[in-house]
Amino acid sequence: MKERLTRLKAIRKLIKNYRIESQEALLAYLDKEGFEVTQATLSRDLKLLKVGKVADGNSGYVYTLPGEDERQESELIYVQDFLRGYVSIDWSGNIVVIKTFPGHANTVSNALDNMNMDEILGTVAGDNCLFACLRQGVSGDQFMSELKRRIPEIEA
């Protein structure tokens, strides 16, 4: 997971510091930085970072990062979605079970996925319940500590 976080930081830095017009160009920069990345992985990273393309004024487009205000606003929306939909949280081993109001599991799961918590491998949602699989070595208590850090209003 550390490589992913380091790679995401490198992508942010490269987009801030260089005029990058294509994924091929970004892949070349990443290669120079020592990252071996496939185009599919880079596409997922760009989506995760909410990277967009804007006109450069010369009939071309360059990659751009969302503004800090946009990032904070979207994080607030995910926190609100989570708080609005969840009912309870419990865990056993590396599986966290989050019960939700009927029809809210997908929204809560999406919110959790978009919080980009390193503790979570992935989520699976039903109608009124979702499961989050924690990474090897991460306890339910550690997960809850991080969730409470991000959402102080949460009650488990």
C-alpha positions in Angstrom: 0.0 0.0 0.0 2.9 2.3 0.7 3.9 2.2 -3.0 0.4 3.3 -4.0 0.4 6.3 -1.6 3.9 7.3 -2.7 2.8 7.0 -6.3 -0.3 9.1 -5.8 1.9 11.8 -4.1 4.3 11.6 -7.1 1.4 12.0 -9.6 0.2 15.1 -7.7 3.7 16.6 -7.7 4.2 15.8 -11.4 0.9 17.4 -12.4 1.6 20.5 -10.3 5.1 20.9 -11.7 4.8 19.9 -15.4 2.6 20.5 -18.3 1.3 17.0 -18.9 -1.0 16.4 -21.9 -1.5 12.6 -21.9 -1.3 9.5 -19.8 1.6 8.4 -21.9 3.5 11.5 -20.9 2.6 11.0 -17.3 3.7 7.3 -17.5 7.0 8.4 -18.8 7.5 10.9 -15.9 6.5 8.2 -13.4 9.0 5.8 -15.0 11.7 8.4 -14.5 10.7 8.6 -10.9 11.1 4.8 -10.6 7.4 3.7 -10.7 6.5 0.9 -13.0 2.8 1.5 -13.6 0.3 0.2 -16.2 -2.0 2.4 -18.1 -5.0 0.8 -16.3 -3.5 1.5 -12.8 -2.7 5.1 -13.9 -6.3 5.6 -15.0 -7.6 4.4 -11.6 -5.1 6.7 -9.8 -6.2 9.7 -11.9 -9.9 8.9 -11.1 -9.1 8.5 -7.4 -7.3 11.9 -7.4 -10.1 13.5 -9.3 -7.7 14.7 -12.0 -9.3 16.6 -14.8 -8.2 18.1 -18.1 -8.4 21.8 -18.9 -7.8 23.7 -22.1 -4.3 25.1 -22.1 -5.0 28.0 -24.4 -3.0 26.5 -27.3 -5.7 24.1 -28.7 -4.5 21.4 -26.3 -5.4 20.0 -22.9 -3.4 19.4 -19.7 -4.0 17.5 -16.6 -5.1 19.5 -13.5 -5.8 18.7 -9.9 -9.0 19.7 -8.1 -8.7 22.7 -5.9 -8.4 22.3 -2.1 -11.9 23.8 -1.7 -13.4 21.2 -4.1 -11.6 18.4 -2.3 -12.8 19.5 1.1 -16.4 20.0 -0.2 -16.5 16.5 -1.7 -15.1 15.0 1.5 -17.9 16.8 3.5 -20.5 15.3 1.1 -19.1 11.8 1.7 -19.1 12.3 5.4 -22.7 13.5 5.3 -23.7 10.5 3.1 -22.1 8.2 5.6 -23.7 9.7 8.7 -27.1 9.9 7.0 -27.1 6.2 6.1 -25.4 4.1 8.7 -27.1 2.6 11.7 -24.3 0.6 13.4 -20.8 -0.7 13.0 -19.3 -3.9 14.3 -16.4 -6.1 13.3 -14.9 -9.6 13.6 -11.4 -10.3 12.5 -10.7 -8.3 9.4 -14.4 -7.9 8.4 -16.3 -4.8 9.4 -20.1 -5.0 9.2 -21.9 -1.7 8.8 -25.7 -1.8 9.0 -27.6 0.9 7.2 -31.1 2.2 6.7 -32.8 0.2 3.9 -31.5 1.3 0.6 -28.5 3.2 2.0 -25.8 0.6 1.9 -24.5 1.5 -1.6 -24.3 5.2 -0.6 -22.5 4.5 2.6 -20.2 2.1 0.8 -19.4 4.7 -1.9 -18.7 7.3 0.8 -16.4 4.9 2.6 -14.6 4.0 -0.6 -14.1 7.7 -1.5 -12.6 8.5 1.9 -9.6 6.5 0.6 -8.8 4.9 4.0 -5.6 2.8 3.8 -7.1 0.4 6.4 -9.7 -0.9 3.9 -9.1 -3.3 1.0 -12.6 -2.9 -0.4 -16.3 -2.9 0.4 -19.3 -4.9 -0.7 -22.8 -3.5 -0.3 -26.3 -5.0 -0.1 -29.5 -3.2 0.6 -29.2 -2.4 4.3 -25.8 -3.8 5.2 -22.2 -3.6 3.8 -19.0 -5.4 4.5 -15.6 -3.8 4.5 -12.5 -6.0 4.4 -9.6 -4.6 6.3 -6.0 -5.0 5.3 -3.8 -7.7 6.9 -2.8 -6.6 10.4 -5.5 -3.8 10.7 -7.9 -4.4 13.6 -11.4 -3.2 14.0 -10.3 -0.9 16.7 -7.7 0.7 14.4 -10.3 1.1 11.7 -12.7 2.8 14.1 -10.0 5.1 15.4 -9.3 6.3 11.9 -13.0 6.6 11.0 -13.6 8.7 14.2 -10.6 10.9 13.2 -12.3 11.5 9.9 -15.8 11.7 11.2 -15.7 12.9 14.8 -19.6 12.8 15.1 -19.7 9.1 14.5 -21.1 6.8 17.1 -20.3 3.1 16.9 
